[in-house]
Amino acid sequence: MVARAALVVFLLIATPALAGERTFVFSPADFVGILDAFNGEVLAHSASFGTQVRIRPDGVRFFGRSCASLRDGVTGISRIRILDGAGRAAQLASRRPNLQLGLALQSMGADPWAPPATARTLRASWVVDTSTTGAIGFVTSGFGKHDATATIRESASTDIIGSFLVNVHIFSDVGTGPASLAVALTTDSPPVKAANRPKRSECFAVVSVYPVDVKALRDLLAATTMPDTTRARLSGILDDIVGFVADNRSARAARAAKRFAVNVAENVVLVSDALGL
């Protein structure tokens, strides 16, 4: 029992001392793709997980939890939670911490983050969910009533509009690369009998996602070869965006962001012309 408790504590606090605020944006298509992508990742590394990986008709069972595929067209995602690490997944997966699941997700690179965390959504019939300690996310407005009307189904695989935004203080310095976040996706499947509630299951996975914030753009500038004058101009625009956001001048920040995008596009065209592409 003492060893088990110590392992839980390790999973929850095994993080560096400093964190930086990063912004991540997801589209409905991103969440549709997470389930099959994670199932494929698990199968690719099944030799490492041994008998803890089993193929089922509705998906892949991984350390006692199943990530149901949305390919049937009627199963849908009703709740999305971005977890503060693999240890949180271990806690939420069962009444007693599923330590093996937590360690497996940690071995797959789940990056921990610290509060405060914020979220926004533009998707109709979805709201921000802050009800779970150590998680930030979203839920359908009919989740409590088991209303599956607004769930994200396979048909949303073409909806690439970013409509779920999350800000977290992540510990790892991802630079120009992606972060690996632990997520919990609740799926609702049609009941066997029409009068019953939808069948719910919880998928715990690790998703690779690129940050979309000013720091990500600064890292990209630093890693890209370009004339000093161009670098200075683009850096100046990013400084303007930071200043406008700090002053709560969102409209000016948006115009500055558009100016940055136009400048980048113009320089890409110039480089392409110079190379004869």
N, C-alpha and C positions, 0 to 999 in steps of 0.2 A: 504493500500500500504506500509506503514512504517513497519507494522508487518510482511508482506511478505518479505520485504527486510532484516529485522532483522533475519528472519528464514533462509534465504539463507546464510547470513554471518555466522550464527551459524553452519550450516551444513559444511561449508567450513573451519572453523577455530577451531572447537571443537576437538582439539587434544592436547596430552601432549607436553611438551616442548622439549623432546629429541627423537632422532630417531637413529636407527642402520641399517647399510646396510645389506640387506639379498638378497639371490639369490634363484630364483624359476625357475624350469624347467618344461615345459609342453610337452606332446606328442600330436599328432593329436587325439589319442583315448581319451585323457583327455578332449579336447574341444568337441568331439562328445558326451561324457557322461554328460557334464555340463548342456546341455539344458534339457534333460529328468530328470536329478537329481534335478535341480532347480525347474522344474515344480512339481515334486513330493513333494519337500519341501514346496512349496507354498500351495499345496493342503492339506498337513498335518496340516498346520497352518491357513487354510482358515477361521476358526471360528474367528480368531483375526482380519482378514482383511475384513470381511463382504462381501458386494456387490462388492468390488473392485477386486474380483477374479472370473473369468468366464471361463468355459471350452469351447473351440472352436474346430472345426474339425482339425485344423492344430497345436493346442497347447493350452497353458493356457494364458489367458489375465490377466495381473497383473497391476493394477493401470494405465490402459490405454495403456500398452505396451504388446506385445505378444512375447513369446519365442517359435518360430516355431520348431517343432520336425524334425529331419533329417530322420525319419523312412521311408519316402517315397522313399528314395534312390537317389533322384535327387536334393533336396534342399541341399545347401552347405554353409559353412561359408567362407566369402570372406574377412572379416576384424575382427581383434581381438584387443581390447583395454583394458589394465589394468588401471583402474581409480584410482585417488588418494583419493577416498572416496565416500561416498554416495551422498554428495553434488554435485560432478561432474556429477553423473548420473542424478540427478534432473535437472541440467542445460542442459545436452545434450538430454534429453528425449523429449523436445518440445521447441517451440519458447519461451514460458514463462516457467520458472522453474516448473517442476512437483514435488512440495514440498512433496506431499503425498508419491510418489514413493521413494524420497530420505529418508524420515523418516522411511518408511517400510524397506528399505535396511539397514539403520542404525540399526534398531531394530533387524535385522538378523545378526548383528555383523560385518559389513563391517569395516575392519581395514584401517585407513588413513595412507598415506605415503607422504613423501616430496621429492622434487627434490634435487640433480640430480638423474635421472633414465637412465639406459642404457638397450639395448636389442640386441640380436643376434639371427639369425635363420639359420638353416642348410637345411630347406625345400626348394626344388626347386620351382621356380616361386613365392616365397614369399620374401618380403623385410620388413625391419624395418620401422615403421610408427611413426613419431614424430610430425605430423601435428596438433594434438589436444592438446591444453593447458590442463595441469593436467592429461595427459595420456601418456602411452608408449605402443607400441604394434606392430602389424604386419598387412600387407595387401598383397593381391595378386598383382602380377605385372600388371595384366590386370584389376584391380579394376576400374580405371577411365574410361575404355572403356566398362564397364559392361560385361567383358569377364569372364564367370563362369568356364572356363576350369580347373583352378587350385584350385577350392574351395574344402574345406574339407567336404566330404560327409559321409554318414553312413558307407560306405565301409571301411573307415579309422578307424573303431572301434577296429581293431586288430593291428593297428600301434602304438606300445607302446614305440617307440624310441623317446627319448627326443630331440626335434628339435627346441624348442622355449625357449630361456633363457632370463630372466628379472632380473635386479638388481634394487632394490628400497630401499630407506631409510624409513623403516617402524617404526611406533611409538610404537607399542605394543611389549612386550617381550614375544614371543611365546614359548620360552624354547624348550622342546622336542615335543611340540604339533604343530598343523597346524595353519597357518594364514588364515584369511577370507578376501579375496580380492574382491572388486567390479569390475566387468568386463562388457564390452559392446561387444556383438557379432553381427556382421552384417551378415544376411543370404540372399542368393539369391535363389529364387524359379523360376521355368520355367514360362515364360509368357503364358497367355491364347492364344495369337496369336504368331505364330513363328516369325513374323517380329518385334515384340516388344522386349523391353529390359526385362531382368529378373526382377521379383518383389522383391524389397528389404524391409527387416524389421530389426528392431533393438531390441535385447534382452538385458535387464539390469538384472544382476544376482549377487549373492554372491557365490564365490567358495572357498572351503576349500582346502588348499594346504600346504604341508610341505616344509620348506626351505631346500635347498641342498647346504650347504656351510660349511666352517670350523667351524663356530660358532655352527651350528647344530650338528656337530660331537663332539665338546667339551661338549655341553649340554648333549648329549647322553652318553658320557663317565662319566660325573659327576653323571648321574642318574642310572648308571649300576654298579652292584657289581662285582668286579674283583680283583685279586691280585695287590698289590701296584706296583710290578715290571712290570706287564703288563700295568697298567695304565700309568706308567712313560714312558714306551717305546712308546706307542701309542700317548701320549701327545707330546713326542719329535718329532715324525714323523709329527704331525700337525704343530708344530713350524717350521719344515723344509719347509713344504708346504707354510706357510705364508711368510717365508723369500724369497723363490724362486719366489713367485708371486710378492713380493715387488721389487725384483731385475729384474723383467721382464724375468725370466728364466723359461718360460712355460714348456719346455721339462723336466727340472729337477723337476718341480712341479708335472707334470703328472706322472713321475716315482715314486715320493714320495707318491702320492695318490694311485698308484698301490700297493706299499709296505704296505701302511696302510690297504688296502683291504685284502691283503694276510695274514697279521698278524691277522686281525680280524677273517678271515675264519679259520686259523689254531687254534686259541683259541676256536672258536665255536666247532671245531672237538674234541679238547682235553676235553672240558667240557662235550660234549655229550658222549665221551668214558668213562669219569669218572662216569657219572650218569647211564651208561649202556643203553643209549637210542639207 
